[in-house]
């Protein structure tokens, strides 16, 4: 004899659906955000940090890695070559500190950022 069990949560969801409480929700019929995209291995951690605004809880070396990944977007917002160079100088200072073990978090192997190359990319982006 088959037994059917419905938890109280399942019952509440079923009853709400029967009442139409899930009809006409925003995004109905639209693809899920990020559907079909290739996600990095730590996608869930990045999503959690962004959703919960946990940037203060991330070790400094991991924040540094994220800053390097976001470098093109960050320098695109700069309004002068001097600001781009200052941003890269700060980034390189933090990379050097990470190499010396002065930053909290797991060890990282990151190369210093080439300021001249970054400025060239910044200029090319601005002329588009």
TORDOSE-451463 format. One record per residue (C-alpha): residue number from 1; residue in three letters; x, y, z. Coordinates in nm, 3 decimals, padded with zeros to 5 digits, always signed. Each point is the difference from the previous one (the first is absolute). Example, Ala and Ser with C-alpha at 12.3 -4.5 7.8 and 13.67 -1.06 7.14 Angstrom:
// TORDOSE-451463
pos:1 | code:ALA | u:+01.230 | v:-00.450 | w:+00.780
pos:2 | code:SER | u:+00.137 | v:+00.344 | w:-00.066
// end
This chain:
// TORDOSE-451463
pos:1 | code:UNK | u:+00.000 | v:+00.000 | w:+00.000
pos:2 | code:UNK | u:+00.149 | v:+00.333 | w:-00.109
pos:3 | code:UNK | u:+00.023 | v:+00.268 | w:+00.259
pos:4 | code:UNK | u:-00.027 | v:+00.362 | w:-00.096
pos:5 | code:UNK | u:+00.132 | v:+00.262 | w:+00.238
pos:6 | code:UNK | u:-00.024 | v:+00.374 | w:-00.041
pos:7 | code:UNK | u:+00.204 | v:+00.213 | w:+00.237
pos:8 | code:UNK | u:-00.151 | v:+00.314 | w:+00.144
pos:9 | code:UNK | u:+00.228 | v:+00.208 | w:-00.223
pos:10 | code:UNK | u:-00.102 | v:-00.193 | w:-00.312
pos:11 | code:UNK | u:-00.367 | v:+00.041 | w:+00.100
pos:12 | code:UNK | u:+00.041 | v:+00.377 | w:+00.045
pos:13 | code:UNK | u:+00.167 | v:+00.031 | w:-00.341
pos:14 | code:UNK | u:-00.269 | v:-00.214 | w:-00.168
pos:15 | code:UNK | u:-00.282 | v:+00.201 | w:+00.161
pos:16 | code:UNK | u:+00.161 | v:+00.332 | w:-00.095
pos:17 | code:UNK | u:+00.036 | v:-00.122 | w:-00.361
pos:18 | code:UNK | u:-00.365 | v:-00.109 | w:-00.002
pos:19 | code:UNK | u:-00.100 | v:+00.347 | w:+00.122
pos:20 | code:UNK | u:+00.202 | v:+00.153 | w:-00.286
pos:21 | code:UNK | u:+00.253 | v:+00.177 | w:+00.220
pos:22 | code:UNK | u:+00.283 | v:-00.093 | w:-00.239
pos:23 | code:UNK | u:-00.182 | v:+00.127 | w:-00.310
pos:24 | code:UNK | u:+00.132 | v:+00.314 | w:-00.170
pos:25 | code:UNK | u:+00.324 | v:+00.021 | w:+00.198
pos:26 | code:UNK | u:+00.270 | v:+00.231 | w:-00.142
pos:27 | code:UNK | u:+00.220 | v:-00.190 | w:-00.241
pos:28 | code:UNK | u:-00.260 | v:-00.265 | w:-00.083
pos:29 | code:UNK | u:+00.085 | v:-00.156 | w:-00.335
pos:30 | code:UNK | u:+00.344 | v:+00.161 | w:-00.011
pos:31 | code:UNK | u:+00.327 | v:-00.194 | w:+00.016
pos:32 | code:UNK | u:+00.182 | v:-00.020 | w:+00.330
pos:33 | code:UNK | u:+00.278 | v:+00.259 | w:+00.038
pos:34 | code:UNK | u:+00.328 | v:-00.148 | w:-00.120
pos:35 | code:UNK | u:-00.164 | v:-00.294 | w:-00.178
pos:36 | code:UNK | u:+00.238 | v:-00.144 | w:-00.256
pos:37 | code:UNK | u:+00.304 | v:+00.190 | w:+00.129
pos:38 | code:UNK | u:+00.319 | v:-00.177 | w:+00.098
pos:39 | code:UNK | u:+00.050 | v:+00.070 | w:+00.368
pos:40 | code:UNK | u:+00.327 | v:+00.006 | w:+00.194
pos:41 | code:UNK | u:+00.053 | v:-00.274 | w:+00.259
pos:42 | code:UNK | u:-00.073 | v:+00.237 | w:+00.285
pos:43 | code:UNK | u:-00.322 | v:+00.142 | w:-00.151
pos:44 | code:UNK | u:-00.199 | v:-00.086 | w:+00.309
pos:45 | code:UNK | u:+00.242 | v:+00.185 | w:+00.226
pos:46 | code:UNK | u:+00.001 | v:+00.309 | w:-00.222
pos:47 | code:UNK | u:-00.381 | v:-00.006 | w:-00.009
pos:48 | code:UNK | u:-00.020 | v:-00.030 | w:+00.378
pos:49 | code:UNK | u:+00.244 | v:+00.286 | w:+00.054
pos:50 | code:UNK | u:-00.187 | v:+00.227 | w:-00.241
pos:51 | code:UNK | u:-00.348 | v:-00.097 | w:+00.123
pos:52 | code:UNK | u:+00.087 | v:+00.034 | w:+00.369
pos:53 | code:UNK | u:+00.248 | v:+00.289 | w:-00.039
pos:54 | code:UNK | u:+00.274 | v:-00.198 | w:+00.175
pos:55 | code:UNK | u:+00.306 | v:+00.164 | w:-00.152
pos:56 | code:UNK | u:+00.144 | v:+00.069 | w:+00.346
pos:57 | code:UNK | u:-00.003 | v:-00.375 | w:+00.071
pos:58 | code:UNK | u:+00.212 | v:-00.093 | w:-00.302
pos:59 | code:UNK | u:+00.371 | v:-00.051 | w:+00.064
pos:60 | code:UNK | u:+00.213 | v:+00.278 | w:-00.145
pos:61 | code:UNK | u:+00.182 | v:-00.229 | w:-00.244
pos:62 | code:UNK | u:-00.330 | v:-00.114 | w:-00.152
pos:63 | code:UNK | u:-00.119 | v:+00.359 | w:-00.027
pos:64 | code:UNK | u:+00.325 | v:+00.078 | w:-00.177
pos:65 | code:UNK | u:-00.059 | v:-00.280 | w:-00.250
pos:66 | code:UNK | u:-00.350 | v:+00.137 | w:-00.064
pos:67 | code:UNK | u:+00.138 | v:+00.352 | w:-00.048
pos:68 | code:UNK | u:+00.240 | v:-00.130 | w:-00.264
pos:69 | code:UNK | u:-00.282 | v:-00.181 | w:-00.180
pos:70 | code:UNK | u:-00.207 | v:+00.320 | w:+00.011
pos:71 | code:UNK | u:+00.291 | v:+00.222 | w:-00.109
pos:72 | code:UNK | u:-00.134 | v:+00.082 | w:-00.350
pos:73 | code:UNK | u:-00.334 | v:+00.116 | w:+00.140
pos:74 | code:UNK | u:+00.163 | v:+00.191 | w:+00.285
pos:75 | code:UNK | u:+00.240 | v:+00.197 | w:-00.219
pos:76 | code:UNK | u:-00.271 | v:+00.066 | w:-00.261
pos:77 | code:UNK | u:-00.168 | v:+00.218 | w:+00.263
pos:78 | code:UNK | u:+00.312 | v:+00.209 | w:+00.055
pos:79 | code:UNK | u:+00.001 | v:+00.344 | w:-00.159
pos:80 | code:UNK | u:+00.374 | v:+00.059 | w:-00.034
pos:81 | code:UNK | u:+00.322 | v:-00.186 | w:-00.070
pos:82 | code:UNK | u:+00.125 | v:+00.113 | w:+00.341
pos:83 | code:UNK | u:-00.299 | v:-00.167 | w:+00.168
pos:84 | code:UNK | u:+00.063 | v:-00.324 | w:-00.195
pos:85 | code:UNK | u:+00.366 | v:-00.001 | w:+00.099
pos:86 | code:UNK | u:-00.087 | v:+00.069 | w:+00.365
pos:87 | code:UNK | u:-00.248 | v:-00.288 | w:-00.001
pos:88 | code:UNK | u:+00.259 | v:-00.237 | w:-00.151
pos:89 | code:UNK | u:+00.266 | v:+00.120 | w:+00.246
pos:90 | code:UNK | u:-00.232 | v:-00.077 | w:+00.293
pos:91 | code:UNK | u:-00.082 | v:-00.339 | w:-00.149
pos:92 | code:UNK | u:+00.370 | v:-00.081 | w:-00.048
pos:93 | code:UNK | u:+00.075 | v:+00.106 | w:+00.358
pos:94 | code:UNK | u:-00.262 | v:-00.244 | w:+00.126
pos:95 | code:UNK | u:+00.132 | v:-00.276 | w:-00.230
pos:96 | code:UNK | u:+00.352 | v:+00.054 | w:+00.140
pos:97 | code:UNK | u:-00.135 | v:-00.012 | w:+00.356
pos:98 | code:UNK | u:-00.183 | v:-00.323 | w:-00.082
pos:99 | code:UNK | u:+00.320 | v:-00.152 | w:-00.137
pos:100 | code:UNK | u:+00.173 | v:+00.086 | w:+00.328
pos:101 | code:UNK | u:-00.282 | v:-00.164 | w:+00.196
pos:102 | code:UNK | u:-00.119 | v:+00.327 | w:+00.152
pos:103 | code:UNK | u:-00.363 | v:-00.041 | w:-00.111
pos:104 | code:UNK | u:-00.250 | v:-00.233 | w:+00.165
pos:105 | code:UNK | u:-00.123 | v:-00.294 | w:-00.202
pos:106 | code:UNK | u:+00.131 | v:-00.284 | w:-00.210
pos:107 | code:UNK | u:+00.328 | v:+00.040 | w:-00.183
pos:108 | code:UNK | u:-00.032 | v:+00.134 | w:-00.352
pos:109 | code:UNK | u:+00.229 | v:+00.002 | w:-00.302
pos:110 | code:UNK | u:-00.081 | v:+00.320 | w:-00.185
pos:111 | code:UNK | u:+00.223 | v:+00.201 | w:-00.230
pos:112 | code:UNK | u:+00.031 | v:+00.374 | w:+00.039
pos:113 | code:UNK | u:-00.225 | v:+00.199 | w:-00.233
pos:114 | code:UNK | u:+00.174 | v:+00.186 | w:-00.284
pos:115 | code:UNK | u:-00.105 | v:+00.363 | w:+00.040
pos:116 | code:UNK | u:+00.099 | v:+00.100 | w:-00.354
pos:117 | code:UNK | u:-00.200 | v:-00.287 | w:-00.152
pos:118 | code:UNK | u:-00.299 | v:+00.085 | w:+00.221
pos:119 | code:UNK | u:+00.015 | v:+00.365 | w:-00.110
pos:120 | code:UNK | u:+00.015 | v:-00.109 | w:-00.368
pos:121 | code:UNK | u:-00.310 | v:-00.215 | w:+00.050
pos:122 | code:UNK | u:-00.172 | v:+00.284 | w:+00.185
pos:123 | code:UNK | u:+00.073 | v:+00.241 | w:-00.287
pos:124 | code:UNK | u:-00.121 | v:-00.251 | w:-00.260
pos:125 | code:UNK | u:-00.322 | v:-00.049 | w:+00.194
pos:126 | code:UNK | u:-00.060 | v:+00.377 | w:+00.023
pos:127 | code:UNK | u:+00.041 | v:+00.053 | w:-00.377
pos:128 | code:UNK | u:-00.274 | v:-00.248 | w:-00.090
// end
